[in-house]
């Protein structure tokens, strides 16, 4: 789910993996909405899925990634 800058909620897509989701899988997942016009991600919430932070920063060239303990 995504929330626009106007506060509207939108479903970005539904993806299913085979249980071995890594950076390559997540990169494909995030590339799809980016190719459809999603310009940036301001907040991403996850449970530390393997490769997910790297896929987000690669897709949207984010300069920071924050965990519950610190920001880099």
MODELLER restraints for C-alpha pairs under 7 A, 6 or more apart:
rsr = mdl.restraints
at = mdl.atoms
rsr.add(forms.Gaussian(group=physical.xy_distance, feature=features.Distance(at['CA:1:A'], at['CA:9:A']), mean=6.75, stdev=0.5))
rsr.add(forms.Gaussian(group=physical.xy_distance, feature=features.Distance(at['CA:1:A'], at['CA:10:A']), mean=5.61, stdev=0.5))
rsr.add(forms.Gaussian(group=physical.xy_distance, feature=features.Distance(at['CA:1:A'], at['CA:11:A']), mean=4.48, stdev=0.5))
rsr.add(forms.Gaussian(group=physical.xy_distance, feature=features.Distance(at['CA:1:A'], at['CA:12:A']), mean=5.56, stdev=0.5))
rsr.add(forms.Gaussian(group=physical.xy_distance, feature=features.Distance(at['CA:2:A'], at['CA:9:A']), mean=5.65, stdev=0.5))
rsr.add(forms.Gaussian(group=physical.xy_distance, feature=features.Distance(at['CA:2:A'], at['CA:10:A']), mean=5.14, stdev=0.5))
rsr.add(forms.Gaussian(group=physical.xy_distance, feature=features.Distance(at['CA:2:A'], at['CA:11:A']), mean=6.21, stdev=0.5))
rsr.add(forms.Gaussian(group=physical.xy_distance, feature=features.Distance(at['CA:2:A'], at['CA:12:A']), mean=6.34, stdev=0.5))
rsr.add(forms.Gaussian(group=physical.xy_distance, feature=features.Distance(at['CA:3:A'], at['CA:9:A']), mean=4.41, stdev=0.5))
rsr.add(forms.Gaussian(group=physical.xy_distance, feature=features.Distance(at['CA:3:A'], at['CA:10:A']), mean=6.12, stdev=0.5))
rsr.add(forms.Gaussian(group=physical.xy_distance, feature=features.Distance(at['CA:12:A'], at['CA:33:A']), mean=6.44, stdev=0.5))
rsr.add(forms.Gaussian(group=physical.xy_distance, feature=features.Distance(at['CA:22:A'], at['CA:50:A']), mean=5.34, stdev=0.5))
rsr.add(forms.Gaussian(group=physical.xy_distance, feature=features.Distance(at['CA:22:A'], at['CA:51:A']), mean=4.89, stdev=0.5))
rsr.add(forms.Gaussian(group=physical.xy_distance, feature=features.Distance(at['CA:23:A'], at['CA:50:A']), mean=6.72, stdev=0.5))
rsr.add(forms.Gaussian(group=physical.xy_distance, feature=features.Distance(at['CA:23:A'], at['CA:51:A']), mean=3.79, stdev=0.5))
rsr.add(forms.Gaussian(group=physical.xy_distance, feature=features.Distance(at['CA:23:A'], at['CA:52:A']), mean=5.97, stdev=0.5))
rsr.add(forms.Gaussian(group=physical.xy_distance, feature=features.Distance(at['CA:23:A'], at['CA:54:A']), mean=6.65, stdev=0.5))
rsr.add(forms.Gaussian(group=physical.xy_distance, feature=features.Distance(at['CA:23:A'], at['CA:55:A']), mean=5.74, stdev=0.5))
rsr.add(forms.Gaussian(group=physical.xy_distance, feature=features.Distance(at['CA:26:A'], at['CA:51:A']), mean=6.86, stdev=0.5))
rsr.add(forms.Gaussian(group=physical.xy_distance, feature=features.Distance(at['CA:26:A'], at['CA:52:A']), mean=5.80, stdev=0.5))
rsr.add(forms.Gaussian(group=physical.xy_distance, feature=features.Distance(at['CA:26:A'], at['CA:55:A']), mean=5.73, stdev=0.5))
rsr.add(forms.Gaussian(group=physical.xy_distance, feature=features.Distance(at['CA:27:A'], at['CA:55:A']), mean=4.78, stdev=0.5))
rsr.add(forms.Gaussian(group=physical.xy_distance, feature=features.Distance(at['CA:27:A'], at['CA:59:A']), mean=6.84, stdev=0.5))
rsr.add(forms.Gaussian(group=physical.xy_distance, feature=features.Distance(at['CA:30:A'], at['CA:56:A']), mean=7.00, stdev=0.5))
rsr.add(forms.Gaussian(group=physical.xy_distance, feature=features.Distance(at['CA:30:A'], at['CA:59:A']), mean=6.57, stdev=0.5))
rsr.add(forms.Gaussian(group=physical.xy_distance, feature=features.Distance(at['CA:31:A'], at['CA:59:A']), mean=6.44, stdev=0.5))
rsr.add(forms.Gaussian(group=physical.xy_distance, feature=features.Distance(at['CA:40:A'], at['CA:60:A']), mean=6.13, stdev=0.5))
rsr.add(forms.Gaussian(group=physical.xy_distance, feature=features.Distance(at['CA:64:A'], at['CA:71:A']), mean=6.67, stdev=0.5))
rsr.add(forms.Gaussian(group=physical.xy_distance, feature=features.Distance(at['CA:64:A'], at['CA:72:A']), mean=5.39, stdev=0.5))
rsr.add(forms.Gaussian(group=physical.xy_distance, feature=features.Distance(at['CA:65:A'], at['CA:71:A']), mean=5.71, stdev=0.5))
rsr.add(forms.Gaussian(group=physical.xy_distance, feature=features.Distance(at['CA:65:A'], at['CA:72:A']), mean=5.48, stdev=0.5))
rsr.add(forms.Gaussian(group=physical.xy_distance, feature=features.Distance(at['CA:66:A'], at['CA:72:A']), mean=6.18, stdev=0.5))
